[in-house]
């Protein structure tokens, strides 16, 4: 019975290392303190980003290493930017809890492509966007692009993306440099279990153990 309890605790509390459902959830190619791209783990399990990478339209795995993100939890959004990470944090008033990797040099343009690769070099997500709405996507200069619906995520159809606005579903706001976005936050993230959930799990397991001892 003790082994069963240990297994149940591990299942409920330990990070699940699996190929989670990671998607591109926001981007801005120019403006403010610098361009950025946001990725979100939309799955229900944590995923280790060691060996993962990003590239633009050259579509080459390994160009910008994302290993620095480490373990990305369920519902967690992480950000890459062309500028120094601390400068980006200051501009957007981001706390230490939001993971930011700075200094990538394969910058994106007005019409470009975003490519996310896993540790094996397999394509996880791609978003190809045009110069403006008519050409295939919003022009994200000083204002980020976000998915208009959950169906838009992973569809590689930038026409389903819209420009952010202050107070929108993402909680977008104005940065110190005057850009509008919500780096580190997405409306589509899976709910993360509250601490009370784990407390209830442990309490239930305690009852199982007590009942087992009574029967013994």
C-alpha positions as CSV (number, residue, x, y, z in Angstrom):
1,X,0.0,0.0,0.0
2,X,2.9,2.4,0.8
3,X,4.2,1.8,-2.8
4,X,0.8,2.7,-4.2
5,X,0.6,5.9,-2.2
6,X,4.1,6.9,-3.3
7,X,3.1,6.3,-7.0
8,X,0.0,8.4,-6.6
9,X,1.9,11.2,-5.0
10,X,4.5,11.1,-7.8
11,X,1.7,11.2,-10.4
12,X,0.0,14.1,-8.9
13,X,3.0,16.3,-7.9
14,X,6.0,15.4,-10.2
15,X,6.5,17.3,-13.5
16,X,5.5,15.2,-16.5
17,X,8.2,15.2,-19.1
18,X,6.3,14.8,-22.4
19,X,6.0,16.4,-25.8
20,X,3.6,19.0,-24.6
21,X,1.4,21.1,-26.8
22,X,3.7,24.2,-27.2
23,X,2.5,27.0,-29.5
24,X,3.5,30.4,-30.7
25,X,1.1,32.7,-28.8
26,X,2.3,36.3,-29.5
27,X,4.8,38.3,-31.5
28,X,5.9,41.8,-32.4
29,X,8.5,42.4,-35.1
30,X,9.4,46.0,-34.3
31,X,8.8,48.8,-31.9
32,X,9.1,49.6,-28.2
33,X,12.3,48.3,-26.7
34,X,12.6,45.6,-29.3
35,X,10.9,42.7,-31.1
36,X,9.8,39.6,-29.2
37,X,8.2,36.2,-29.6
38,X,6.2,34.3,-27.0
39,X,5.8,30.6,-26.7
40,X,3.3,28.9,-24.4
41,X,3.0,25.3,-23.1
42,X,-0.7,24.7,-23.6
43,X,-0.5,21.2,-22.5
44,X,-1.3,19.8,-19.0
45,X,2.3,18.6,-18.3
46,X,5.6,20.4,-17.9
47,X,8.2,20.1,-20.7
48,X,11.9,20.4,-20.7
49,X,13.1,22.9,-23.4
50,X,16.7,21.7,-23.3
51,X,17.8,21.3,-27.0
52,X,14.7,23.2,-28.3
53,X,15.4,26.1,-30.7
54,X,13.9,28.9,-32.8
55,X,14.5,30.3,-36.3
56,X,12.8,32.6,-38.7
57,X,12.3,31.9,-42.4
58,X,15.5,30.0,-42.9
59,X,13.8,27.1,-41.1
60,X,17.0,25.8,-39.5
61,X,16.8,23.9,-36.2
62,X,19.4,25.0,-33.7
63,X,19.8,28.6,-34.8
64,X,18.7,30.2,-31.5
65,X,18.9,27.8,-28.5
66,X,16.0,27.8,-26.1
67,X,17.6,25.5,-23.5
68,X,17.8,28.4,-21.1
69,X,14.1,28.2,-20.5
70,X,14.6,24.9,-18.7
71,X,11.5,23.2,-17.5
72,X,8.4,25.1,-18.8
73,X,5.3,24.3,-16.8
74,X,1.8,23.7,-18.0
75,X,0.2,27.0,-18.9
76,X,3.5,28.9,-18.7
77,X,4.5,31.5,-21.4
78,X,8.1,32.2,-22.1
79,X,9.6,35.0,-24.3
80,X,12.6,35.6,-26.6
81,X,13.7,39.0,-27.6
82,X,16.4,40.7,-29.6
83,X,17.5,43.0,-26.8
84,X,19.0,42.3,-23.4
85,X,16.6,40.3,-21.2
86,X,16.9,42.7,-18.3
87,X,16.2,45.7,-20.5
88,X,13.1,43.9,-21.8
89,X,11.9,43.1,-18.3
90,X,12.3,46.7,-17.3
91,X,10.4,48.0,-20.3
92,X,7.5,45.6,-19.7
93,X,7.6,45.6,-15.9
94,X,8.0,41.8,-15.9
95,X,8.8,39.9,-12.7
96,X,11.4,37.3,-12.3
97,X,8.8,34.6,-12.7
98,X,8.5,35.3,-16.4
99,X,11.3,33.6,-18.3
100,X,13.0,35.8,-20.9
101,X,15.9,34.9,-23.2
102,X,17.5,37.9,-25.0
103,X,20.0,38.6,-27.6
104,X,18.9,36.6,-30.6
105,X,20.2,38.0,-34.0
106,X,18.0,36.2,-36.5
107,X,15.6,39.1,-36.4
108,X,12.1,39.0,-38.0
109,X,10.8,41.5,-40.5
110,X,7.4,43.0,-41.7
111,X,6.7,39.7,-43.5
112,X,8.5,36.7,-42.1
113,X,8.2,33.4,-40.4
114,X,8.4,32.0,-36.9
115,X,9.6,28.4,-36.4
116,X,9.8,26.4,-33.2
117,X,11.7,23.2,-33.0
118,X,12.0,20.5,-30.4
119,X,15.2,18.8,-29.2
120,X,15.1,16.3,-32.1
121,X,14.9,19.2,-34.6
122,X,11.3,18.4,-35.4
123,X,9.0,21.4,-36.2
124,X,6.6,22.0,-33.3
125,X,4.9,25.1,-34.6
126,X,5.2,27.6,-37.5
127,X,3.6,31.0,-38.1
128,X,4.0,32.6,-41.5
129,X,2.7,36.2,-41.7
130,X,2.5,38.9,-44.3
131,X,3.1,42.6,-44.3
132,X,-0.5,43.6,-43.4
133,X,-3.9,42.2,-43.0
134,X,-4.6,42.0,-46.7
135,X,-1.3,40.3,-47.3
136,X,-1.8,37.7,-44.5
137,X,-1.5,38.9,-41.0
138,X,-1.5,42.1,-38.8
139,X,1.5,44.4,-39.1
140,X,3.0,44.1,-35.6
141,X,4.9,47.4,-35.4
142,X,4.7,48.7,-31.9
143,X,1.7,46.5,-31.2
144,X,1.9,42.7,-30.9
145,X,-0.1,40.1,-32.7
146,X,-2.2,37.6,-30.8
147,X,-4.5,34.8,-31.9
148,X,-8.1,35.7,-32.3
149,X,-9.2,32.3,-31.1
150,X,-7.8,29.0,-29.8
151,X,-8.3,27.5,-33.2
152,X,-5.8,30.0,-34.6
153,X,-3.0,28.5,-32.5
154,X,-0.9,26.1,-34.5
155,X,-2.9,26.7,-37.7
156,X,-0.2,28.7,-39.4
157,X,-2.8,31.2,-40.7
158,X,-1.8,34.7,-39.7
159,X,-5.2,36.0,-41.0
160,X,-6.6,34.6,-37.8
161,X,-4.4,36.8,-35.7
162,X,-5.3,40.4,-34.6
163,X,-3.4,43.3,-33.1
164,X,-3.4,43.6,-29.3
165,X,-5.2,46.5,-27.6
166,X,-5.0,47.8,-24.1
167,X,-7.2,45.8,-21.8
168,X,-8.0,43.0,-24.3
169,X,-8.5,39.3,-23.5
170,X,-4.7,39.0,-23.0
171,X,-4.7,41.9,-20.5
172,X,-2.4,43.9,-22.9
173,X,-0.9,47.2,-21.7
174,X,1.4,49.9,-22.7
175,X,5.1,49.4,-22.0
176,X,7.5,52.2,-20.8
177,X,8.6,52.6,-24.4
178,X,5.0,53.0,-25.7
179,X,4.4,49.6,-27.3
180,X,1.2,47.6,-26.6
181,X,1.4,43.8,-25.8
182,X,1.2,41.2,-23.1
183,X,4.5,39.3,-23.1
184,X,4.5,36.4,-20.7
185,X,0.7,36.1,-20.6
186,X,-1.9,34.4,-22.9
187,X,-5.6,33.9,-22.6
188,X,-5.3,30.3,-23.9
189,X,-3.1,28.8,-21.3
190,X,-4.4,25.7,-19.5
191,X,-5.4,26.2,-15.9
192,X,-2.6,25.3,-13.5
193,X,-3.8,23.3,-10.4
194,X,-4.1,25.4,-7.3
195,X,-2.0,24.5,-4.2
196,X,-5.3,23.4,-2.5
197,X,-5.7,20.7,-5.2
198,X,-2.5,19.1,-4.0
199,X,-3.5,19.5,-0.4
200,X,-6.7,17.6,-1.1
201,X,-4.8,14.9,-3.0
202,X,-2.5,14.4,0.0
203,X,-5.4,14.4,2.4
204,X,-7.1,11.7,0.3
205,X,-3.9,9.6,0.2
206,X,-3.6,10.0,3.9
207,X,-7.1,8.5,4.3
208,X,-6.2,5.6,2.1
209,X,-3.1,4.9,4.2
210,X,-5.2,5.1,7.4
211,X,-7.8,2.7,6.1
212,X,-5.0,0.3,5.0
213,X,-3.5,0.3,8.5
214,X,-6.9,-0.3,10.1
215,X,-7.5,-3.4,7.8
216,X,-4.0,-4.6,8.6
